[in-house]
């Protein structure tokens, strides 16, 4: 699984935190053909779901177990055969394996063999390049068997699928807005589906080893699409929840940029500016080793200067507004505050000129309509 890129690379592209080499990189069967269901005894000791299952006789349970075992063995056989075929010839056999595993799951629901069959059904769709069906099957596994021993591998597969969808859409996607032919991609909103899957990985297993990767990947994609509020939410979650993540520094750096994009201007709330300033200070205090890099140090300094510029702009706008109201005393307070705190900004010279201009003006001009 690719990890977060260096800061220099991120600053060049603003979004290249993750890279997926292409569909081929997520199709390698690796340990394909593994028989996850190990013995009839494992399934016999499994926990049954629902009152109906508990009311079954032992003979009926044994019959269902035998049926499930037969279908599972058929699916396992076809899966192994498909794994040995050329990739362009293996799809039909993988789909037959998925069908057999589905029958095994249906024959004995809620059991250990059903858990393994659900995972292998998802694997079969995955290697057949029916990625939408594979993602749905992995999601069903996580939902029905939340403590499954397959959780980590299922999450890795879902992560790969999500990244593939996002990368292909970023590269241009399909010709038509609606996909009718490609089994590897959803019908529509491909990158939206990718983000949804990443969020599902976080939700299903918030302490899993891929939870922080999924959070960062979703944040980067939201940022790329200009959804800065959503990106900021994911980045904040990563900084507060995954304090030992390898993406922590990039989450701070991208978070600074994201908050500045959220700033709407001097006529609106300054809360986001205060949050940005606080995040800049946290970044300096928490990552002093990163600041030894001249490029990173320059990046942080530019962000800090931009915050000061926006703060000075707000004071200048408010001072001018007070002047128009003939509230020269309030205007002088704003100009003096600007000079005291942000004398190195372009607004400082204007503030000096205006202070000299209104120096002798009364603090408040009397109303002409006063009785």
Secondary structure as UniProt FT lines:
FT   HELIX           7..13
FT   TURN            16..17
FT   HELIX           23..26
FT   TURN            32..33
FT   HELIX           40..44
FT   HELIX           50..54
FT   HELIX           58..83
FT   HELIX           87..107
FT   TURN            108..110
FT   HELIX           112..127
FT   TURN            128..129
FT   HELIX           131..144
FT   TURN            146..147
FT   TURN            149..150
FT   HELIX           151..170
FT   TURN            171..172
FT   TURN            183..184
FT   HELIX           190..204
FT   TURN            206..207
FT   TURN            209..210
FT   HELIX           211..224
FT   TURN            225..226
FT   HELIX           228..241
FT   TURN            243..244
FT   TURN            246..247
FT   HELIX           248..262
FT   TURN            266..267
FT   HELIX           271..286
FT   TURN            288..289
FT   HELIX           290..292
FT   HELIX           294..324
FT   TURN            325..326
FT   HELIX           328..341
FT   TURN            343..344
FT   HELIX           347..357
FT   TURN            358..360
FT   TURN            368..369
//
